[in-house]
Amino acid sequence: MKSGVDLQRAAMAEICSTRDDWSFHVTSDPLTRFLRDRRLRTALHILRVRGLLEPAKQSALIVCGGVGGEGVFLSRYGFTDVTVSDLSEEALAVCRSLEPRLRTMPLNAENMAEIPDSSYDLVLVQDGLHHLPRPVLGFTEMLRVARRAVIVIEPHEGLVGRLIGTEWERHGDVVNYVFRWNRSILNQATRSYLLCTRAIVLPHRMWDHNVVVGKLARRFSERWRLLVAKAVYQVLRPVNRLGNMMVAVVVKPDDNPAHRSGQCAAPKLS
Ligand SMILES: C[S@@+](CC[C@H](N)C(=O)[O-])C[C@H]1O[C@@H](n2cnc3c(N)ncnc32)[C@H](O)[C@@H]1O
């Protein structure tokens, strides 16, 4: 039997061999940019307000980065040291053609053994962990190789996801279960791996229905499209706490032993 990882590798190879238009990742069309970048901007905002965002000085690793959508975004945002990793060599080849400034690295997100602990300031995944057979293992690997913070943008567990969300994603014969996160899962996975009371876990819940919102906005003339899309998400804002998407930041405690003062000591057993 093929493992879930082998199936995902085959699926992405097939997608890359049949699709030749990836321009939506690099387009400057304002509506597409708004829809595609919204979640990433939210994550960076969470870091910025805590004084933890310094694009020009920070290194970033993207996990399950596919053909490089998040890499292109970070690079345009001002990050100069961005590595896009993915299981699929074919996807990484497309990534290099879209943005030659990006570094690429073939990597199984469940086992990043070749990367030493605390190698990258930021480690980010978007729509990737739920393709893994062991999503929490992928997440704890991200925690291990991150020096400062991890960004996780994945489906949020909840009533709406259960009622109308996809439970099994299919691409031809390849299937993966859509693992949905919430505050409790994120918190527990973080603490059990880091053995640390002082890691900061910041899950943010929001709505994300880009296909539907994009279709709706494109019914309007070009000058109104962006406004319509923004208005839809603005209307949904008061009920973000029921949203289908998690944009989470986990901040690791300072590595510097001089600043540590027992930050990462596990709570004492009595
Ligand atoms: C839905 S795509 C998302 C790509 C990108 N994050 C984006 O949003 O455009 C999922 C990606 O996860 C990758 N993937 C699946 N399993 C993986 C694994 N075990 N390790 C690394 N990447 C994996 C696939 O090759 C694919 O590129």
PDBQT file of the ligand as one rigid body, heavy atoms in Angstrom, charges set to zero:
ROOT
HETATM    1  C1  LIG A 301      -2.885  22.491  -1.434  1.00  0.00    +0.000 C 
HETATM    2  S1  LIG A 301      -1.184  22.553  -1.795  1.00  0.00    +0.000 S 
HETATM    3  C2  LIG A 301      -0.764  24.090  -1.002  1.00  0.00    +0.000 C 
HETATM    4  C3  LIG A 301       0.416  24.728  -1.615  1.00  0.00    +0.000 C 
HETATM    5  C4  LIG A 301       0.672  26.165  -1.109  1.00  0.00    +0.000 C 
HETATM    6  N1  LIG A 301       0.832  26.215   0.318  1.00  0.00    +0.000 N 
HETATM    7  C5  LIG A 301      -0.440  27.096  -1.543  1.00  0.00    +0.000 C 
HETATM    8  O1  LIG A 301      -1.345  27.378  -0.753  1.00  0.00    +0.000 OA
HETATM    9  O2  LIG A 301      -0.429  27.492  -2.718  1.00  0.00    +0.000 OA
HETATM   10  C6  LIG A 301      -0.496  21.352  -0.665  1.00  0.00    +0.000 C 
HETATM   11  C7  LIG A 301       0.988  21.167  -0.874  1.00  0.00    +0.000 C 
HETATM   12  O3  LIG A 301       1.483  20.303   0.148  1.00  0.00    +0.000 OA
HETATM   13  C8  LIG A 301       2.483  19.494  -0.414  1.00  0.00    +0.000 C 
HETATM   14  N2  LIG A 301       2.672  18.319   0.447  1.00  0.00    +0.000 N 
HETATM   15  C9  LIG A 301       1.823  17.296   0.652  1.00  0.00    +0.000 A 
HETATM   16  N3  LIG A 301       2.359  16.424   1.529  1.00  0.00    +0.000 NA
HETATM   17  C10 LIG A 301       3.564  16.921   1.896  1.00  0.00    +0.000 A 
HETATM   18  C11 LIG A 301       4.593  16.489   2.788  1.00  0.00    +0.000 A 
HETATM   19  N4  LIG A 301       4.504  15.343   3.478  1.00  0.00    +0.000 N 
HETATM   20  N5  LIG A 301       5.681  17.271   2.931  1.00  0.00    +0.000 NA
HETATM   21  C12 LIG A 301       5.808  18.428   2.246  1.00  0.00    +0.000 A 
HETATM   22  N6  LIG A 301       4.874  18.879   1.375  1.00  0.00    +0.000 NA
HETATM   23  C13 LIG A 301       3.769  18.137   1.208  1.00  0.00    +0.000 A 
HETATM   24  C14 LIG A 301       1.980  19.172  -1.804  1.00  0.00    +0.000 C 
HETATM   25  O4  LIG A 301       3.014  18.752  -2.666  1.00  0.00    +0.000 OA
HETATM   26  C15 LIG A 301       1.367  20.503  -2.206  1.00  0.00    +0.000 C 
HETATM   27  O5  LIG A 301       2.303  21.313  -2.855  1.00  0.00    +0.000 OA
ENDROOT
TORSDOF 0
